[in-house]
C-alpha cells in the first residue's frame, strides 16, 4: 500500500464546489479527495468540461445521500450561440451544420421558450454518460456509431430569457432530473429557425443547494476545513426527530418504534433521526399502515473523528 493511500482518512460531509471551466467532474472529485485525504467520495450529477457552477461532492457516509441529490431539480444559466451546430451540442464539439440566423425579437424568443415549459419529451444526446451494453454513449459517438435512444419525459418548471443579441441568447432554466440543457438549447435554436450550440453553462442550484453556498475549487483545496458541511444538510426537507439513547439502540439493532413519536400522521414519510447528543444517525421511515418507525438508511458517524470537523460548520438554511 502506498504512503498516499495510508494517509487517507475517514471524512464525512458535503463540499459545494464551484466547478471551473475545462475540468471534468471526475477531475474535480480527485482534487477534493486530495484536499481532504478522504477515503471515499463521489459527485452528485456530472457537469460537462465546458460547464461551470455548483457541483456537490459527497465524502464518506455522505455518498449514501448522493442518489437523492442526483434525483433533485436543477437550475442553470445557459448561453446559446446561434448559427452553428456542433456534434456535442456545446462549444467543445466540431461544427457539423451552419445556417443563417433570422431576425430575433423578445416576442419571438418568448414564444419559443413558452413552448418548452412544462412536461416535454427529450431524446438524450449521443455525447452523454448513459450506458449501452456496458459503455457510455459518448464512447460510441466518438467512433461515429449512432445508438437508438428512447425519448424521456422531463419537466421544465421555468424557462426565462435573460438577454439576447443578433447571434446569441442567454436563458435561465429550472428543470427536473435528467434534463439535457445542450439538447434543450439545440431545440430552441431549431424552433427559432436556425441551429445552435451552448457556448456556456453555469449550474446555480441542485436541490436545496444554491450558488451562494458554493466555493471555488482552489479555495476549497487551500482551506478545506472551512469548506465542508455535515451530510444532513442534503436532507433538510425532511422533518427531524430526536430520540433517546435506548430508542436509537433499539432501532439500530433492527427494531421498530410504535409509540412516543410526536405528530405522526396516516401518511408514510421519511424523517431525519438524531440521538440524544444531537448527532444525525439515520433516515427513518414512518410506516403509516403499521404505525411504526424503522431505519431506512443508517449512517456511521463518529464525533471523535472527521465528523467532528463537519459538525462545527454552520448549517445551510433550508
N, C-alpha and C positions, 0 to 999 in steps of 0.2 A: 504494500500500500504506500502511495506517495506521501510525502510530508504535507503537500497541499490538501490531500484528502483527509489526513489525520487531523488537520487543524479545523476541519468543518465542524459545525455545532448545530444544536437544535435551536432554531429560531421560528417563532410562531407569530404571524401577523400579516398585514396587508400594506404594501407600498404602492402609492399612487404616483406613477411615473408620467411625466410629460415627455412622451417619446419623441426623440429628434428625427428629423428627416434623414433618409438614407440608410437607416438601420432596420434590420428585420426585428420582429417581435422576439424571436428566439435569441438574438444577439443581446437585446435589452435584458432578458431574463438572466443570461450568463453574467452580465455586468452586475446585476443586483445580487446574484449568488456570491460573486466575488466580494462585493462590498460588505456583505453580512457574514461571509463564510458559512452560508446556510447549506444544510444537507439536502434540502428539498425545496423546490419552487416550481411555479408554473404561472402563465399569464391567463387572462380571462377573456380572450377574444382577439384574434390576430388583427394587427394593423399592417397594411402593406408598407414596403420600404419608403415609398414616396409620401406616405401619410404621417401625420403628427398627432400629438394630443394624448388624451387620457388612456393609459394602459395600466390597469390594476395588476400587480404581481403578488401572488399569494405565496407565503413562505410556510413551510412545515404543515401544521394541522390546518392552516387556512386553505390549503389546497382542497380540503373537503367541501368548501363552500364555493369553489370556483365554478361549478356547474350552475349554481344559482345566478352568478354574475353573467355567465355565458347566455343564460336564458332571459336576461333583463333587457329592457328597452335601451336604445342608444340615441344620442343626439350628435349631429355633425354640422360643420360648416364646410361647404364644398365650392370649389371654383371650377366651372365648366368652360373649357375653351372650345369654341365653335369653328367648324370648317374643316377639321381634320379628325379622322377616326384612327385609333390605334388598335393593334391586336389584343392588347391587355386592357384597354379601356382607360388607361392612365398615361401619364407623361413618360413613363419608363418603357413603353412599348414602341413598336415600329408602326409608322403611318401606313395604313392599308387602303385608305379612301380619303378623297378630298372633294368637298362640294362648296359652292358659294353659300354665303350666309344671307338670308333675307333681312330686310329692314326690321329691326326689333323695336318694340314698344312695351311699356309696362303692362298695358292692357293685354297684349298678345301673350306675354310671358305668364301673366297671372291666369289667363285662360288655360294655358297648357299645364301649369302647375296644379290647378284645381282638378284636372282630370286624373291626377295620380293620388290624390288624397283619399284615404280610406283603405279598404282591403283590395289588393291587386295581386295578380299572378305575375311571378317573376322567374325567368329561367336563369339558373346560376351560370356564371361565365366559365369558360374553359380554364382560364387562368384563376384557379381557386384551389383551396386545400381539400375540397370534397373528394372522398375516396371512391375509386372504381377499381375493383379487383385488386385491392390492397395498395394501390398507388394513387397519389393526388392527381387531380385532373390536369394541373399545370405541367406535370411530367409528360403527359400525352400531348398537351398543347405545344410544348417546345419541340416535339418530334413531328408536328404537323398532323397529328391524329385527332380527329373530331369524335367525341363521345356524345351519344344522345343523352340529353338531360330532361327530366320531367320538370315542368313549371311548379313553383311552390307558392303558396299563399303567404303573403306578408302584409303588414299594415303600416301605412304612412299616416301617422297621427297628425303631424303638422308638416307643412312644406311651404316655406315663405321666401320670397325674393328679398335679398339684401341690397344688391345694386347690379348694374349691368352697363356694358358699352357695346360698341358695334360688333365685337368679336368674342365677348365673354360675359357670362353671368355668374353671380355668386348667390347661393341659396343656403338656407338652414333647413335641416330635416330632422324630425323626431320620428323614429321608426321602431318596429318590432325586431326581435332577434332574427337573424338570417337574411336581413336585407342587404343587398349589394348596392352600394352607392354608385359604383362605377357603371353598373347596369342601368340604374335609375338615371344617371347623367346622360348616357347614350340614348335612352328612350326619350328623355326630354328634348335632346337635340333633334331627334328624328321627328317629333311632333312639331318642332319649330320649323321643319322643312329643310334640315341640313344634317350634318353629322358632328360629332364632338367627342371629347375625352376629358377626364378630370386632370387638371394641372396641379391641384392642391386639395387635400382633405384633412380636416382637423376635427378630432373627436373631442367633444366638450362634456359628455355625460355618459356614464354607464350605470344604470340602475339609480341608486341613491347618491352615487359619487358624481361630483361636479368638477369642472375645470379649475375652480379657485382652490381646490384642495390638493391638486397635483403639484409636483415639484420637478424641476429639470433633472435629468439623469445625472449630470455632472455634480449637482448639489447633493443628490442622494448618495452618490459614491463618496463624496467628501465628508458629509455629515450624516452617516446612516442612522445614528441613534436618535436623531430628531425627526426622522422621516418615516417611521414605522407606526402603524396603528393596530390596535387589538382586532382580532379577526371578527369579533361580534359586530363591528360597525357595518358589515355587509348584511346584517340580519335585523337592523333596527326597525324594519317594517312590521316585525312580529312582536307581540306583547311579551313582557318579561315576567317571570315567576321565580321568587326566591324561596328556597327550600332549606329545611334543617339538614344537619349532617346525617341523621338517621334516614331521612327521606331520600337524600342523594345516594347513600349507600344502597338502599333498597332498590332504587331504580337502576343503579349502575350494575347490580347483580342480576338484572333481567326481570325485576318485579314491576308491579303496577301500583299506582296511587289511585284510590277511588273517592276519597273524601278530603276535606280540609283544603280544597282548591278554590280560591276566590273567583267569582264572576265567570264560572264555566257556563257554556251555552249548549244548545242542542245541535250545534254545528261542529263538525270535525275541523280542527285547525291546528296550526303549529305555534310553538312558543319557545322563547329563549329561557333556558333554565340556569339559575345561578345558585351557588351554595351559600352557606351562612356567612362566608367570608367575602361574599360579593364577586366570586370568581365564576365566570361563564364556563360551563362544563358540558352542555349538551343542547341539542334541539329536541324538544319534546313534542309528542303528538297527542292531543286530546281527542279520544275516540268517542264521539257523541253516542253512537249506538250502544256501546258498552259502558259508557260513563266512567272512563278510566284514562289515566295518563301513562304513557310509556316513552322511553327514549327512542327517538327516531335516528339520531346520529350523535355519537359522543365524541368529545374532544379531550385528548390527554394533554392538559396544560399544567405546567409546573411553576408555581410562583417563585421558586428558588432559582430557576434558570433563565433562559432567554425570554420567557413570557413576562417576567417582571419588567423587562425593558419595554415591552409593548404596553403593559398596564399603566405605565407612568405617563403615556402620551395622552393628550386631550382627545376626547371623543368628538366625532363629527356630529353636526346637527342632523336630525332625521327629517 
